[in-house]
């Protein structure tokens, strides 16, 4: 059978199964294994013979997944997941939100702004957008509703702030992108700093615009803090500041690799958690169990993606796609626009890791052939994924916030509130495309 035809049919089957909501790890592995079986059993120009496929396929499946998952860079995945769980269970996130609420001047929408900055702070120790939205949602949303904030503003600000976990280092999405594209994860982390800060500023400006236009959305009835309260608040955030310095400062200074900074940060979080008597042995065990579960899920998807990458390579469909794209004489920016549109569409119904592992085998060869910087493109992809985390029908962060607030607030209200933040993200995305130096300035200075 013609490999390109087989590859095309396999990708159509893959998309159909995803639309039917079949788990993505199962879909990737199944489609890849069936496809490789057919390639081995039915070479072009020869009769179909199943026996021909058994030995090479079993030999491949017996070695390749293990060789892939033992990659040293993958050790960061469980460590950064554990870091987020430990920080949440030690209530470092609670300290972050309340400290920022007190330290901020009495700005319009101050609690919503505190939620955004708090999410940014939590993102600096947790690489997961969903974990960030869940942790801050339990703290910030009830507090905003207590002070009379509108439901769309209270929920959407946390859903938007949670997306910063995909961009501000350490980011699991950037780790996986770096592994599959063979880019420096340290450089990706550093490249995410300025875009992350600009995204945070964009969200703050969006809140100020919202409250300026609809003052009733955020009543100003919060009492200014005393100097003593501000000092106490500043003292409460030292654990998160310490961990952030270890992760970001260690990598940027060159003293630590990304793996080393992750390991040291986890040890520091455990020590500070027990030292402050916030972290008990039961909470520690719960964090480790949850880390093992989430890591297993990511590894199942990653193995499926690796199998799909091998299958796509065997069919030659990626090379044909690159040759076809170059042959059409499209401008590089037009192709980039189409790729961005693909990520925006997939982001409406797939999770971040699934989108990356599904698309990278096809998009990276095209982006490379067009001469785009892969570090910069990684940041662009993450921004696109951030938009998907807030857009229907499956805005992951929106559903996380909905699960936190329960029946009190409807999905429509939350999605309505995220509109202004999606617009902010699209503006930032435009700036990153127009001025790549925003993402590349710090990596170039570092290396």
N, C-alpha and C positions, 0 to 999 in steps of 0.2 A: 504493500500500500504506500502511496506517496506520502512521505513524512509531513510535508507542509499541509496537505489536506487533513491528515490525521490531527496535526497540531491545532488547526482551525476548528475542527469538530470538537476536540477536547476542550478548548477554551469556551466554546459555545455551551457545552454541557456544564462546565464549571460555573458559568454565569447563571444558567438556568437553576442549578442546585442552590446557588447563593440566594437567588430571588425567592426560592421556596423555603428559605431560612434554615437550610441544613447547616450544622456547625462547620465553620470554615476549615478547621484543622482536618476534619474527616473528608471534606470536599477536596482539599488540596492533595492529600495523600492518595485518596481513591482514584481521582482523575489521573494523577501522575503514574501510579502503579499500573493501572489499566492501559494507559498510553504506552508505557515502556514495554509492557508485555506484548502488545500488538506489534510494536517496532521490531522486537526480537523474534517474534513468531512469524511475522509476515513482512520480510524485507521486500523492497520494491523489486518487482520482476520475478518473484518466487512464490510458490504456493504456501498457503497458511499451514504452519506446523507448530502446535503448542509445545511439543517437547523441546523445540529449539530455544524456547524462551526461559525454561525452568532454571537451568544452571546459571546463566549470566544475571538473571533478575534476582535470584536468591543470594548470589554472591554479593551483588550490589547492595541489597537491602540489609545484608548481614554486617556490612562494614561502613557504608557511607553515612547513615544517620548518626552512628556513634562517633565517627571521626569528626563530623560537623559539630555536634553538641559539646565535644570536649575542648572546643576552641577556647583559649584563655580569656578572650574578651567577654564570653558569655558569663563569666563569674560575676560581672557587674550587675547582671539582671537580678538575681536573688538579693544581692547586697543593697541595691538601691530600693527595691521593694521593701525589704526588711527595715531600712532606714525610715521610710515613710510610716510604716505600721508602728514602729517603736516610738517615733516622735508623737504620733497621734495618741497612743495609749499612755504616754507619759504626760499628756496634756500640754505639750509645747505649743500646739496649734491654738489652744484656748488662750494661753498667755500672749501669743502673737496678736490675736484679734483684739483682746481687751487693751493691750499696751498701745497698739496703734490708734485705737479709738480715743484713748486719753491723750496721747501725744499730738494727735492732729489738731490743728486749729479748728475753730468752729465753722467749718466750711459747709455750704449747702450740700445736703446729702452725705454728711460726714460718715455715717455708719456704712453706707454703701461703698464709699471710697475706702474706708478702713477694711471692708471685706475684700476689695480688689488688692490692696497692698498686702493684706494678710495672706491672701492666696499666693501672691508673688513671693512672700517670705517663706511660706510652706513649700512652694515649688522648688525653692533652693535646697531643700533637703529631701524632697520626694519627687520621683520622676514620673508620677502618674497623674494625669488630669482627673481621672475618675476619683482617685483617692483624695485628691485635693478638694474637689467639689463636695464629696461626701463629708469630709472632716469639717470644712468650713461651713457647710450647709447646716449641720447640726448646731453650730454655735451662732452663726451670724443671722440666719433667717429669722429664728424666734426673737432675737434681740431687735431686729429692725421692725418686725410686726408689732412688738411691744411698744415701740415709740411711734407707731402710727404710719409707718412707711407703706406705700402702696404695694400690693402683692406682686405685680409684675416687676417692679424695681427691686424689691427685696430678694426675689428668687433669681431673676435674670442676672443681677450683678454677681452673685456667687457662681452661677453656671458659667458666666463669661470669665470670671477670675480663675475658675478651675482650669480653663484651657491653658493657662500660663504654665501648667505643669508639663506640657508637651514641649515647651520651648526653653524656658529658663533651666539651666543645668542644675542638677543632673536630670536628664530626660531619657526615659526608657525608649521612646520613639527614636531619638537620635542614636542611642546605643544600637538598636536593631538596624537602623539605616546604615550606620557605620560598618557593622559587621557584614552586611550583605553587599555593600558597595566597596568594601575594603578601603574605607577612608579613616583618617585618624579621628577617633572618638574624642580625644582631648581637643582637637581643633574644632570639631562640631560643637562641643560644649561651649567653648569660648566664642564661637560665631553666634551662638544663640543669646548671648548676654544683651547686646545692644538692641536687637529686634525685640527681645522680651521686655526690656525696659520701655521701649517705644510703644509696644502693645499695651503695657500697663498704663502709660500716660494717655494713650488713646481712650482706654476704658474710663479713666478718671474724667477726661474732657467730655466723654459721652454722658456721664452721670451729671456733670455740671450743666450741660446743655439741657438734659431731661428735666432736672430740677428747676432750672431757670425758666423753662417753658411751662412746667406744671409744678408750681411751688407746693401744692397740696400733696404731691407724691412723697415728699420728705419733710415733714414738719420740723422746724428748728426749735426743739424744746429740750436740748441737752445742756446740762449745767457745765460751765468751764471747770477744768480740773485745777486743783491747787498745785503749787510747786512740789510739795511733798508727794502728792499722788503721781505726778509726772516722773519723779525720781524713782519711786517704787515700780512704776510701770516699765521704765527703762531697764531696771534690774531684772525684770521677769523674763526678758527676751534673750538673756545671755546664752542659753543653750542653743537656740536656733542660730544666733550670730556665730557662735563658735563652730557649729557644724558647717555652716555656709562658708566660713573662712577656710576650713579644712578642704572642702570639696572644690570650691571655685579658686580660692587663693593658692591651694596646693598645686592645682593643674596649671594655672596661669603663670605661677612663679617658676615652674619647671622642676620643683622639688619632688613632686609626686606624679605618677601616672594616674589615669582615670581609675584603673583597678585598685591601685594603692590608696587613693583618696577615698574610694567607696568603702574599703575594708576598715580604714582608720576611723572614718565617720561613723560606721556602725558601732565599733567598739566605744567611741566617745559617747554616742547616744545611750548605749547600755549603761556606761559608768555614770553619766549625768542623770539618767532616769532613776537608778538606784540611789544615787547620792542625794537627790532631792526628795526621795521617798515617794515618788509618783509612780514608779514602775515596780510592781510586785512580781513574784515568780509566776503567778498564774497569768498575768497580763503579758509577761515575756514569752511564755509558752504559746499563748494565743497568737501573738505576733509572728512567731516562728512557724506555727501551723498554717496560718493564713498566707505567709510568704511562700511556703512550700506548695500550697495549692495554686496560687497565682503563677508561680514560676513554672509549674507543670503544664498549666494551660498554655503559656507562652511557648514553651518548648515543643509541645505537640503541634502548634501552629507553625513554628519555625522549621521543624522537621518536614512537615508537609510542604512548606514553601521551598525548602532545599530540594526535595524530590521533584517539585514542579520546575524549578530552575534547570535541573538536569534534563528533564523531559523536553522542555522548550529548546534547550541546546541541541538535543538529539534530532529534533524535527527541523531545525534551521529556520524556524519561523521568525525568530528575533532578528537574525541577519537579513532575511528577506524584507522584514518590515523596515529596517534601517535603510536598505538599498532603495526600497520603494519611496520612502520619505525623501531621501536625498534626490532621487530621480525626478520627483515632482517639482523640484525647483521652488519649493515654498521657502519663505524667509524664516530665519531661525526664530524670530519673535512670534510669528504666526503659529509655528509648531509648538512653541512654548505655551501659547494661549490655549491650544487644543489640549495639551497635556494638563494644564491647570484646570480646564473645564472638566476633564475626566476625573481628576481628584475631587473636585467640588461635587460632582454627581455621585461618585462612590461614597463620599463622606456623609451623604444623607441617609445611607442605610447600612454601612459597615463600620466596624470599630477601627481605631487608628492602626493597630498592629496588623490586622487583617488587610487593610488597604495597602500598606507598605509591602507586605510579603506577596500579595497578589499581583501588584503592578510593577515592582522594581525589575523583574526579569525582562520586561518589555520596554519600559520607559528609559531605564539607565543607558542601554546601548544607543538609543536615539539621542538623548541629551549629550552623551559623550561625543557622538559623531558630529554634533552641531557645535561643539567646542565650548559648551557651558561649564563653569566651575562646579564640581560635584558637591563641594562644601556649601556653596551658596544655594545650589538646588535643594540640598537637604533642608535648609531653613525655609525655603519657599514651600516645599512639600508639607512641612510641619504647620506653617501658617494656614495652608489649605485645609489640613486636617482639623485645625482649631475651629475653622468656620463650620466644618461638618459636625463637630461636637455640639453645635448650638442650633442646627437647622433640622426641620422636620423632613421625613417622618420619624427618623431614629436619631435624634440628637442625644447622644449618650449622656452628656452632662445634664441635659434637661430632665431625662428620666431618673437620673441619680437624685437630683433635687426634688423631683416629684415623690420619690420613695421616702425622702427625708421628711417632707411636710405632710404627706398623707393626703387625705381627701379635702383638706382645708383649702387647697389651691389647685385649680385645674391646669392641665397641660397647655390649653390654649392661652391662658394668662402668662405662663412662663415663656412660651414661644413668642408671644406678642412682645414681651419685654426684651427678648434677646435681639430684636431687629436692629436697634440702635448700635448694639455691640458688634453685630455682623457687619454693619456698614463701616464701623471703625476698623475692623479687621481687614476689610477689603481696601480701605484707604492705605493702611500700613503695608498690605501686600503690594499695592501699586508702587509705593515708595521703595520697597525692597527690590522690585523688578527694575525700576528706573535707576536706582542708585545701589548697585551691588556692594559698594564699599561699606554700606551700613553693616552688612553681615561679615565682610571680609577684613575690616579694619583691624580688629583685635587679633584675629589669627595671624595676619601678616606682621603685626607688631611683635607677636609672641615668637613666631618662627622665622 
